[in-house]
Amino acid sequence: MNEQFRTSDLSIAVSPHIGTRVSMQADAVKVRVRNVNAFYGEKQALKNVSMDIPARAVTALIGPSGCGKSTFLRCINRMNDTIPNARVTGDITIDGQNIFDPKLDVVQLRARVGMVFQKPNPFPKSIYENVAYGPRIHGLASNRAELDEIVMSSLEKAGLLKEVRDRLNDLGTGLSGGQQQRLCIARAIAVSPEVILMDEPCSALDPIATAKIEELIDELRENYCIVIVTHSMQQAARVSQRTAFFHLGELIEEGDTAEIFTNPRKMQTRDYITGRYG
Amino acid sequence: MSEVRASEANSAAPPAAGHWHSASHHRRLKRRYAADRRLRMLGLGAIGLAIGLLGILIVSLVYTGYVAFTQTRVELEFRIDPALVNPEDVRSGNFRSVVRQAIFEQFPEVTNRRQQTQLARLLSPGAEWIVRDYVVAHPEVIGQTIKLMVPVADPYDQLNKGILSRDVPESQRRLDDEAIGWFDTLKQRGLIHTTIAWELFVNADSRFPEMAGLAGAIAGSFLTLLVCFLLSFPLGIAAAVYLEEFAPKNRLTSLIEVNINNLAAVPSIVFGLLGLAVFLGFFGLPRSSPLVGGMVLSLMTLPTIIIATRATLKSVPPSIREAALGIGASQHQVILHHVLPLAMPGILTGTIIGLAQALGETAPLLLIGMNAFIPSVESIGFFEPATALPTQIYSWADSPERGFVARTSAAILVLLGFLIVMNAVAIYLRQKFERKWS
């Protein structure tokens, strides 16, 4: 029996893009996930997750701590491979290409699928070197001029160029928290990824820096497929077009952000969103 | 949501009023402070004991050794008689006679052959080489009279420094009254000077303590450590990187790790035996050469470097690795471009400490024969017989001349000096680089 939830129950500010329904046509799906299970040794972290992630939109993954959102995120760029006793089964395709194919070069995959971590982690090198490292190892620039171009445009897109233009040789670790995170985003976009994964990118930042990053995400979504894990439902509502709710390793509900926050289908989703638990 | 049960509510209540001011609480507090004080005293006592023992060691070394840093010399006039020294072939001139004449001139009353021989022994046997080297360098002085300072022989050096006692009856003394009389006369004439003994650092080893120096030992130790470094540094880092980054976590890897840790505790003389049997016996490498010495020492330094490198690699924050992996770097790129540069300070510290340990190792070097008698510095090379600082100390400690007693202590002080400098460099590097990247 479907309960009708009153909108007054939900005191969440919904995204201004509430009218923009992301059309889920087949060719707009960037990442297709089918029946993914993930294990850390004996413990099962993801149970049979299936979802479609659209291109050129922001998809938010929400849920209480330990529900598997980060594990799911790390499956998409196979970062779980680096954990000794982690095992992932199932199918994930990006643009139709299976990422678990043994012939696929995982290093290249990680260049196409960038990641921004919870705690800003710039390399202990200069700001220029931080951004230039990726293009250099992937051979994206054939000479210094091209490399400069890539570095400048990445910093520009990340909204950092104005602040660091005259100190590109300073240590990246000398910037403030918000600037460091934007540097990490610049570093990720420097290799021209198709998908950007963000694992709670603002949780270590103050509200002003958070607002700047959210603005940046909004600008980036026109060109990249972004998947963001967030603990803050307000952030998910502000920033994303699609939302997926995870709980104890299962994907409970998934859909347009506006729908999830005003008219969730499952009771668990409603309970979480209204703050009854988690 | 949980309900608060009655019992839980009681245990959550604060203690009775006045608890913190009661007499029993004061007693408790006093006992606690006393225990704090005892712990602090124990720590201070332990440190005091350690420093005290170290102080005794250093003080006793300095006490016996400081005399070796000065040398008694006599200033004489040497007539370079052209009849004795041929300008065509200066090197083979009869400098012995030149020197004898110079000392005889000071005591013209000495005519007895036996007494003359005794008088000539006042000067160091090395005096003639010192004069010879001077004339070879300045051939224009042939035919002239020059003033030079030459070292006195060891017994007179000891006499001047007060180590040789004058109070002992003559028959038990090293120098008889006549000899002491000559020396005192020279002193009254103001010809005796005590100056810094540069020979200690510049000369190679010698039978005569006043001419013996550490140059050969320092050069030998340097070459040996160089070979040790060139072998153990790359091998150690590569092994540690493999074990830390690439090796699968299975039984074989654990076995290797256990063995490496054990190697670090093996007595060094065992490595000497290994060097003797395998490097010298089986491979037939040159005996007592810095090459073999370095190879044996590198066997000992390898475990230290591997363990230090692994510890440093483990301490590199995983966030850096993840960031590099996330951007699409392969494993070897992550290690070479990010992890190793960050780990380098710790690795260098471990290496310097390992090398400092290797510098002081004596037993393995003795077993491969690295206490050769090296009388000249020119013959030092990787494949030539050499000696090292610790083995030189061992040789000198065995020598009967009094002069070598002080020199042994002086050599130990020099070795300790090198060790302190190396460890200080290690600490400085570690502090400087640790602050930089964190």
Chai-1 contact restraints between the chains, C-beta under 6 A:
chainA,res_idxA,chainB,res_idxB,connection_type,confidence,min_distance_angstrom,max_distance_angstrom,comment,restraint_id
A,V107,B,G328,contact,1.0,0.0,6.0,A-B,restraint_1
A,V107,B,S330,contact,1.0,0.0,6.0,A-B,restraint_2
A,R110,B,G328,contact,1.0,0.0,6.0,A-B,restraint_3
A,A111,B,G328,contact,1.0,0.0,6.0,A-B,restraint_4
A,M115,B,G326,contact,1.0,0.0,6.0,A-B,restraint_5
A,N121,B,S319,contact,1.0,0.0,6.0,A-B,restraint_6
A,N121,B,A323,contact,1.0,0.0,6.0,A-B,restraint_7
A,P124,B,W437,contact,1.0,0.0,6.0,A-B,restraint_8
A,G134,B,I327,contact,1.0,0.0,6.0,A-B,restraint_9
A,I137,B,A329,contact,1.0,0.0,6.0,A-B,restraint_10
A,I137,B,Q333,contact,1.0,0.0,6.0,A-B,restraint_11
